[in-house]
């Protein structure tokens, strides 16, 4: 194993030994799963659990130092280039964002998470010596250190050091909640104006988000000021109670009496109707992509359907949803459109769809969004905001699905920053050539491959050897036979 003490006093020279030492530690620990741990006595199991917890904390401290050093070096380089007039303000901002994106790739996380890691590293390394000492010694977890950084985010560096010193005796004995409250209490005492300002700025971060839930459901989350959110909840609750009040119209009262939905279900349905601008019972007018095989659509299969960018739903549930939409379409002016998607022979990769448009709009843009589903940069789960040329159009890059990638807004700017390169290494159209694949090369020279996900999502079983006939062809033949 490489000894870190081999480094010279400046940290230069044999600096490559530090990363090698880290990899050697990983290699020595990773082999313990080969029946070694399972044979340990109970007492040694607990000792190992405690030791590994300390190792994780110490590793987090080293990772924070490396993160802070890397970002500081990159930011200093950008500042120097900016002062020499080599970069304008926008280019400098993209270069700084690019360094955070490199951290995200190295930590295998999203850029938003990397931003938090960078902020944590800067605070704990430069402004919280007591917390850093406890973390380096394996005495507190990374999460507990993160709580302290988060609760002191708005106070000055001087006040943060004071809070760090004040809470030093309690770092190792308080629970997470008590420690967070203690840090918040100290922050209010030292700088109440900063806390009030933080609450004011928090209102600017109000947003709506969606995340999948079990059993084909999803959460719609609205983050907003507490008074507004509570007021909306009260209004919906009062509306639910009003549905039991007689209107005097026999038909309306009969429909309400037959409604067996509970209060929670009624409120959820009503909130979704109001948010989408629909009247009660009106079908959803906004297009929602639902990818499914002909077998699942026609009832000949029980596979998995996919809502690109959101997640899987059972094929039978997707078929029932389409049938409900068709029933509603017969009763209103709504329409249900089916679009053919052409996949590779094994059914994994989307290669074409009904479209003849040339630019990244219309059907071509939709094809790329269906193919990529979320931002193509590894570990980034952000939704697609831009469909962009991999090889720039100005450099002769064609406007095609092969030369396109769906990315979030941040990564669209980052990949054009100095030192970044993106290229297509597999077009996804050649038989046996694999899925559409991009290679991302960072300014540090690290290479990452972004492979397009299966059209029906990861975790689905690949289609067996393609048969001579598809379920759709069998279905059409049955219809022709019945008509003759």
C-alpha positions as CSV (number, residue, x, y, z in Angstrom):
1,X,0.0,0.0,0.0
2,X,1.3,3.5,-0.8
3,X,2.3,5.4,2.3
4,X,1.0,9.0,2.3
5,X,4.0,10.0,4.4
6,X,6.1,9.5,1.3
7,X,4.9,13.0,0.2
8,X,7.3,15.9,0.5
9,X,6.7,18.8,2.7
10,X,5.1,20.9,0.0
11,X,2.5,18.2,-0.9
12,X,4.0,18.1,-4.4
13,X,6.4,15.6,-5.9
14,X,4.8,12.2,-5.3
15,X,1.3,13.6,-4.9
16,X,-0.2,10.9,-7.0
17,X,0.5,8.5,-4.1
18,X,-2.4,10.0,-2.1
19,X,-5.1,8.9,-4.6
20,X,-3.3,5.5,-4.9
21,X,-3.4,5.1,-1.2
22,X,-7.2,5.8,-1.2
23,X,-7.7,3.2,-3.9
24,X,-5.6,0.7,-2.0
25,X,-7.7,1.1,1.1
26,X,-10.9,0.5,-1.0
27,X,-9.3,-2.6,-2.5
28,X,-8.4,-4.0,0.9
29,X,-11.9,-3.4,2.4
30,X,-13.9,-4.6,-0.7
31,X,-12.7,-8.2,-0.3
32,X,-14.1,-8.5,3.2
33,X,-17.5,-9.4,1.7
34,X,-16.2,-12.9,0.8
35,X,-17.5,-14.6,3.9
36,X,-15.1,-12.8,6.2
37,X,-17.6,-10.6,7.9
38,X,-20.3,-13.3,8.2
39,X,-17.9,-15.5,10.3
40,X,-17.2,-12.8,12.9
41,X,-18.5,-13.1,16.5
42,X,-21.2,-10.7,17.5
43,X,-18.9,-8.5,19.6
44,X,-16.5,-8.1,16.7
45,X,-19.4,-7.3,14.3
46,X,-20.3,-4.4,16.5
47,X,-16.7,-3.3,16.7
48,X,-16.5,-3.4,12.9
49,X,-19.7,-1.4,12.6
50,X,-18.3,1.3,14.8
51,X,-14.9,1.3,13.1
52,X,-16.4,1.6,9.6
53,X,-18.6,4.5,10.8
54,X,-15.4,6.2,11.9
55,X,-13.7,5.4,8.6
56,X,-16.6,6.9,6.6
57,X,-16.4,10.1,8.6
58,X,-12.7,10.4,8.2
59,X,-13.0,9.7,4.5
60,X,-15.7,12.4,4.3
61,X,-13.2,14.8,5.9
62,X,-10.5,14.0,3.3
63,X,-13.0,14.3,0.5
64,X,-14.1,17.7,1.8
65,X,-10.5,18.9,1.8
66,X,-9.9,17.6,-1.7
67,X,-13.1,19.2,-2.9
68,X,-12.2,22.6,-1.3
69,X,-8.7,22.5,-2.7
70,X,-9.8,21.5,-6.3
71,X,-12.6,24.2,-6.5
72,X,-10.3,26.9,-5.0
73,X,-7.6,26.1,-7.5
74,X,-10.1,26.2,-10.4
75,X,-11.8,29.4,-9.2
76,X,-8.4,31.1,-8.8
77,X,-7.5,30.1,-12.4
78,X,-10.8,31.6,-13.6
79,X,-10.2,34.8,-11.6
80,X,-6.8,35.1,-13.2
81,X,-8.1,34.6,-16.7
82,X,-10.9,37.1,-16.0
83,X,-8.5,39.7,-14.8
84,X,-6.4,39.3,-17.9
85,X,-9.5,39.7,-20.1
86,X,-9.3,36.2,-21.5
87,X,-12.9,35.4,-20.2
88,X,-16.0,37.5,-20.1
89,X,-18.5,37.3,-17.2
90,X,-20.6,34.6,-18.8
91,X,-17.6,32.5,-19.7
92,X,-16.2,32.8,-16.2
93,X,-19.6,31.8,-14.7
94,X,-19.7,28.7,-17.0
95,X,-16.1,27.8,-16.1
96,X,-16.9,27.9,-12.4
97,X,-20.1,25.8,-13.0
98,X,-17.9,23.4,-15.0
99,X,-15.6,22.8,-12.0
100,X,-18.7,21.9,-9.9
101,X,-19.9,19.6,-12.7
102,X,-16.6,17.8,-12.5
103,X,-17.0,17.3,-8.8
104,X,-20.5,15.9,-9.5
105,X,-19.1,13.4,-12.0
106,X,-16.3,12.4,-9.5
107,X,-18.8,12.0,-6.7
108,X,-21.4,10.3,-9.0
109,X,-24.1,12.7,-8.0
110,X,-26.2,15.5,-9.6
111,X,-24.8,19.0,-10.0
112,X,-27.2,20.3,-7.4
113,X,-25.8,17.8,-4.9
114,X,-22.3,18.8,-5.9
115,X,-23.1,22.4,-5.2
116,X,-24.0,21.4,-1.6
117,X,-20.9,19.3,-1.3
118,X,-18.7,22.3,-2.5
119,X,-20.4,24.6,0.0
120,X,-20.0,22.1,2.8
121,X,-16.4,21.6,2.0
122,X,-15.6,25.3,2.0
123,X,-17.4,25.9,5.3
124,X,-16.1,23.0,7.2
125,X,-12.5,23.4,6.0
126,X,-12.1,27.1,6.4
127,X,-14.6,28.3,9.0
128,X,-15.4,25.3,11.4
129,X,-12.2,23.9,12.8
130,X,-13.8,22.0,15.7
131,X,-16.3,20.3,13.4
132,X,-13.6,19.4,11.0
133,X,-11.4,18.0,13.8
134,X,-14.3,15.8,15.0
135,X,-15.1,14.7,11.4
136,X,-11.4,13.9,10.7
137,X,-11.2,11.8,13.9
138,X,-14.3,9.8,12.9
139,X,-16.2,11.1,16.0
140,X,-19.1,12.6,14.1
141,X,-20.8,11.6,10.9
142,X,-20.8,13.7,7.7
143,X,-24.5,14.2,8.1
144,X,-24.1,15.8,11.6
145,X,-21.4,18.1,10.2
146,X,-23.7,19.0,7.3
147,X,-26.5,19.9,9.8
148,X,-24.1,22.4,11.4
149,X,-23.1,23.9,8.1
150,X,-26.7,24.1,7.0
151,X,-28.0,25.8,10.1
152,X,-25.2,28.4,10.0
153,X,-25.4,29.1,6.3
154,X,-26.6,32.7,6.6
155,X,-24.3,34.0,9.4
156,X,-20.9,35.6,8.8
157,X,-17.7,33.6,8.9
158,X,-16.9,35.1,12.3
159,X,-20.2,34.1,13.8
160,X,-19.9,30.6,12.2
161,X,-16.6,30.1,14.0
162,X,-18.1,31.3,17.3
163,X,-21.0,28.8,16.9
164,X,-18.5,26.0,16.0
165,X,-16.5,26.8,19.1
166,X,-19.6,27.1,21.3
167,X,-21.0,23.7,20.2
168,X,-17.7,21.8,20.3
169,X,-18.4,20.1,23.6
170,X,-21.8,18.9,22.4
171,X,-20.8,17.7,18.9
172,X,-20.2,14.1,20.1
173,X,-23.2,13.6,22.4
174,X,-26.3,15.5,21.1
175,X,-28.7,13.8,18.8
176,X,-29.1,15.2,15.2
177,X,-32.3,17.1,16.0
178,X,-30.9,18.6,19.2
179,X,-27.6,19.5,17.5
180,X,-29.4,21.3,14.6
181,X,-31.7,23.2,17.1
182,X,-28.6,24.2,19.1
183,X,-26.9,25.6,16.0
184,X,-30.1,27.4,14.9
185,X,-30.5,28.8,18.4
186,X,-27.0,30.1,18.5
187,X,-27.3,31.6,15.0
188,X,-30.5,33.5,16.0
189,X,-28.8,34.8,19.1
190,X,-25.7,36.0,17.3
191,X,-27.3,37.4,14.1
192,X,-31.1,37.5,14.1
193,X,-31.2,39.8,11.1
194,X,-29.4,37.2,9.0
195,X,-32.0,34.5,9.9
196,X,-34.9,36.9,9.0
197,X,-33.2,37.6,5.7
198,X,-32.8,33.9,5.1
199,X,-36.5,33.4,5.5
200,X,-37.2,36.2,3.1
201,X,-34.9,34.8,0.5
202,X,-36.4,31.3,1.0
203,X,-39.7,32.7,-0.5
204,X,-37.8,33.2,-3.8
205,X,-37.1,29.4,-4.0
206,X,-40.8,28.4,-4.1
207,X,-41.4,25.8,-6.7
208,X,-43.5,22.8,-7.8
209,X,-41.9,19.4,-8.2
210,X,-43.0,15.8,-9.1
211,X,-41.5,12.6,-7.9
212,X,-42.7,9.0,-8.4
213,X,-44.5,7.1,-5.6
214,X,-45.3,3.4,-5.3
215,X,-48.2,1.7,-7.1
216,X,-48.3,3.9,-10.1
217,X,-48.8,7.1,-8.0
218,X,-46.8,10.3,-7.8
219,X,-46.2,13.2,-5.4
220,X,-46.9,16.8,-6.6
221,X,-45.1,19.0,-4.1
222,X,-45.6,22.7,-3.8
223,X,-43.0,24.6,-1.8
224,X,-44.2,28.0,-0.8
225,X,-44.8,30.3,2.1
226,X,-46.5,28.5,5.0
227,X,-49.4,31.0,5.1
228,X,-50.2,30.5,1.5
229,X,-49.9,26.7,1.6
230,X,-52.0,26.4,4.7
231,X,-54.6,28.7,3.2
232,X,-54.8,26.5,0.1
233,X,-55.3,23.5,2.2
234,X,-58.0,25.1,4.2
235,X,-59.9,26.2,1.0
236,X,-59.8,22.7,-0.4
237,X,-61.0,21.2,2.9
238,X,-63.9,23.7,3.0
239,X,-64.8,22.9,-0.6
240,X,-64.8,19.2,0.2
241,X,-67.3,19.8,3.1
242,X,-69.5,21.9,0.8
243,X,-70.1,18.9,-1.5
244,X,-72.4,17.4,1.1
245,X,-74.6,20.5,1.3
246,X,-77.8,20.1,-0.8
247,X,-78.0,22.4,-3.8
248,X,-81.7,22.0,-4.5
249,X,-80.9,20.5,-7.9
250,X,-82.0,16.8,-7.9
251,X,-79.5,15.7,-10.6
252,X,-76.5,17.4,-8.9
253,X,-77.5,16.2,-5.5
254,X,-77.9,12.6,-6.8
255,X,-74.4,12.7,-8.4
256,X,-72.9,14.0,-5.2
257,X,-74.6,11.3,-3.1
258,X,-73.3,8.6,-5.4
259,X,-69.7,9.8,-5.1
260,X,-68.0,7.3,-2.8
261,X,-64.6,9.1,-2.7
262,X,-63.2,9.8,0.7
263,X,-62.2,13.4,1.7
264,X,-58.5,12.8,0.9
265,X,-59.2,11.4,-2.6
266,X,-61.8,14.2,-3.4
267,X,-59.4,17.0,-2.3
268,X,-56.6,15.5,-4.4
269,X,-58.8,15.2,-7.5
270,X,-60.1,18.7,-7.1
271,X,-56.7,20.2,-6.6
272,X,-55.4,18.5,-9.7
273,X,-58.4,19.7,-11.7
274,X,-57.9,23.3,-10.5
275,X,-54.2,23.3,-11.2
276,X,-54.7,22.0,-14.7
277,X,-57.6,24.2,-15.5
278,X,-60.1,21.4,-16.1
279,X,-63.7,21.1,-15.1
280,X,-64.8,18.2,-13.0
281,X,-64.5,15.0,-15.1
282,X,-62.8,16.6,-18.0
283,X,-59.8,14.6,-19.3
284,X,-56.3,15.8,-19.1
285,X,-55.5,17.9,-22.1
286,X,-51.8,18.1,-21.7
287,X,-49.7,15.6,-23.6
288,X,-48.1,12.9,-21.4
289,X,-45.9,10.4,-23.2
290,X,-46.7,6.8,-22.3
291,X,-44.4,4.3,-23.9
292,X,-45.7,0.7,-24.2
293,X,-45.4,-2.3,-26.5
294,X,-48.2,-3.2,-29.0
295,X,-48.8,-6.3,-26.9
296,X,-49.5,-4.3,-23.8
297,X,-51.6,-1.8,-25.8
298,X,-53.8,-4.5,-27.4
299,X,-54.0,-6.8,-24.5
300,X,-51.6,-9.5,-25.6
301,X,-48.9,-8.8,-23.1
302,X,-48.4,-8.0,-19.4
303,X,-45.1,-6.0,-19.6
304,X,-44.0,-2.7,-18.3
305,X,-44.9,0.7,-19.7
306,X,-42.8,3.8,-19.2
307,X,-43.5,7.5,-18.6
308,X,-40.2,8.9,-19.9
309,X,-38.4,10.9,-17.3
310,X,-40.8,9.8,-14.5
311,X,-40.8,6.0,-14.2
312,X,-42.5,2.7,-14.9
313,X,-46.1,1.7,-14.6
314,X,-47.6,-1.8,-15.2
315,X,-48.6,-2.5,-18.8
316,X,-52.1,-3.4,-17.9
317,X,-52.5,-0.2,-15.9
318,X,-51.3,1.8,-18.9
319,X,-53.7,0.0,-21.2
320,X,-56.6,0.7,-18.8
321,X,-55.6,4.4,-18.8
322,X,-55.7,4.6,-22.6
323,X,-59.1,2.9,-22.6
324,X,-60.4,5.5,-20.1
325,X,-59.1,8.3,-22.3
326,X,-60.8,6.8,-25.3
327,X,-64.1,6.6,-23.4
328,X,-63.7,10.2,-22.4
329,X,-62.8,11.2,-25.9
330,X,-66.1,9.7,-27.2
331,X,-68.0,11.9,-24.7
332,X,-66.2,15.2,-25.4
333,X,-64.1,17.0,-27.9
334,X,-60.9,15.5,-26.5
335,X,-58.6,13.4,-28.7
336,X,-56.2,10.6,-28.0
337,X,-53.2,10.3,-30.3
338,X,-51.0,7.2,-30.8
339,X,-47.6,7.7,-32.3
340,X,-45.4,4.8,-33.6
341,X,-42.0,4.5,-32.1
342,X,-39.4,2.4,-34.0
343,X,-36.9,0.6,-31.8
344,X,-33.8,-1.6,-32.4
345,X,-34.6,-5.3,-33.1
346,X,-34.2,-6.2,-29.4
347,X,-36.6,-3.4,-28.4
348,X,-34.1,-1.6,-26.2
349,X,-33.3,1.6,-28.0
350,X,-35.5,4.2,-29.7
351,X,-34.2,4.8,-33.2
352,X,-37.0,6.7,-35.0
353,X,-40.6,7.8,-34.7
354,X,-43.3,9.4,-36.9
355,X,-41.7,12.7,-37.9
356,X,-40.4,14.5,-41.0
357,X,-39.2,17.7,-39.3
358,X,-35.6,18.7,-39.6
359,X,-34.8,21.1,-36.7
360,X,-34.7,20.2,-33.0
361,X,-38.4,20.8,-32.7
362,X,-41.6,19.0,-33.2
363,X,-41.3,15.3,-33.6
364,X,-37.5,15.2,-33.8
365,X,-37.2,17.0,-30.4
366,X,-39.8,14.7,-29.0
367,X,-37.9,11.6,-30.2
368,X,-34.7,12.8,-28.5
369,X,-36.6,13.6,-25.3
370,X,-38.2,10.2,-25.3
371,X,-34.9,8.5,-26.0
372,X,-32.9,10.3,-23.4
373,X,-35.7,10.8,-20.8
374,X,-33.6,12.9,-18.4
375,X,-30.3,14.9,-18.7
376,X,-27.8,12.7,-20.5
377,X,-24.9,13.7,-18.3
378,X,-24.2,10.8,-15.9
379,X,-25.7,11.0,-12.4
380,X,-27.8,14.1,-13.3
381,X,-31.5,13.4,-12.8
382,X,-32.6,16.9,-13.9
383,X,-35.3,17.1,-16.6
384,X,-34.3,17.9,-20.2
385,X,-34.4,21.6,-20.9
386,X,-32.3,21.8,-24.1
387,X,-31.8,19.5,-27.0
388,X,-28.5,20.5,-28.5
389,X,-26.0,19.5,-31.1
390,X,-23.2,17.3,-29.8
391,X,-20.9,18.4,-32.7
392,X,-21.8,22.1,-33.1
393,X,-23.8,23.1,-36.1
394,X,-21.3,25.8,-36.8
395,X,-18.6,23.1,-37.1
396,X,-20.6,21.1,-39.5
397,X,-22.6,19.0,-37.1
398,X,-25.8,17.6,-38.6
399,X,-29.2,18.3,-37.1
400,X,-30.0,14.6,-36.4
401,X,-31.0,12.4,-33.5
402,X,-27.5,10.8,-33.6
403,X,-25.8,14.2,-33.2
404,X,-28.2,15.4,-30.4
405,X,-28.4,15.1,-26.7
406,X,-31.0,16.1,-24.2
407,X,-29.5,18.0,-21.3
408,X,-30.5,20.2,-18.4
409,X,-29.9,23.9,-18.7
410,X,-26.9,23.9,-16.5
411,X,-25.1,21.1,-18.4
412,X,-25.9,22.7,-21.7
413,X,-23.8,25.7,-20.7
414,X,-21.1,23.6,-18.9
415,X,-20.3,21.4,-21.9
416,X,-19.4,24.5,-23.9
417,X,-17.0,25.8,-21.3
418,X,-13.3,25.7,-22.0
419,X,-11.7,22.3,-21.6
420,X,-14.9,20.3,-21.9
421,X,-15.5,18.0,-24.9
422,X,-18.5,15.8,-25.8
423,X,-18.6,13.4,-28.8
424,X,-20.8,10.6,-30.1
425,X,-19.1,7.2,-29.8
426,X,-22.1,5.1,-30.8
427,X,-25.0,6.3,-32.9
428,X,-27.5,3.6,-31.7
429,X,-28.6,2.8,-35.2
430,X,-26.1,0.1,-36.3
431,X,-27.3,-3.5,-35.6
432,X,-25.1,-4.8,-32.7
433,X,-23.5,-1.4,-32.3
434,X,-25.1,-0.7,-28.9
435,X,-27.2,2.1,-27.6
436,X,-26.6,5.8,-28.4
437,X,-23.6,6.8,-26.4
438,X,-21.8,10.1,-25.7
439,X,-18.3,10.4,-24.3
440,X,-17.8,13.4,-22.0
441,X,-14.2,14.5,-21.4
442,X,-13.7,17.0,-18.5
443,X,-11.0,19.6,-18.3
444,X,-9.1,17.3,-15.9
445,X,-9.0,14.6,-18.6
446,X,-11.5,12.3,-16.9
447,X,-13.7,10.4,-19.3
448,X,-17.4,9.5,-18.7
449,X,-19.8,7.6,-21.0
450,X,-23.5,8.6,-21.2
451,X,-25.5,5.7,-22.6
452,X,-29.1,6.3,-23.6
453,X,-31.5,4.4,-21.3
454,X,-33.7,1.6,-22.6
455,X,-36.9,3.1,-24.2
456,X,-39.0,1.1,-21.6
457,X,-36.6,2.0,-18.7
458,X,-33.9,0.3,-16.8
459,X,-34.9,-3.0,-15.1
460,X,-37.1,-4.3,-17.9
461,X,-36.1,-7.6,-19.5
462,X,-34.8,-7.4,-23.1
463,X,-36.9,-8.7,-25.8
464,X,-36.0,-12.2,-27.0
465,X,-34.9,-12.9,-30.5
466,X,-37.3,-10.9,-32.7
467,X,-40.1,-13.0,-34.1
468,X,-41.2,-12.8,-37.7
469,X,-44.5,-11.2,-36.7
470,X,-45.3,-8.5,-34.2
471,X,-48.4,-8.6,-31.9
472,X,-49.8,-5.6,-33.9
473,X,-49.6,-7.6,-37.1
474,X,-51.4,-10.6,-35.4
475,X,-54.1,-8.2,-34.2
476,X,-54.6,-6.6,-37.6
477,X,-54.8,-10.1,-39.2
478,X,-57.5,-11.1,-36.8
479,X,-59.5,-7.9,-37.6
480,X,-59.2,-8.6,-41.3
481,X,-60.3,-12.2,-40.8
482,X,-63.4,-11.2,-38.8
483,X,-64.3,-8.6,-41.4
484,X,-64.1,-11.0,-44.3
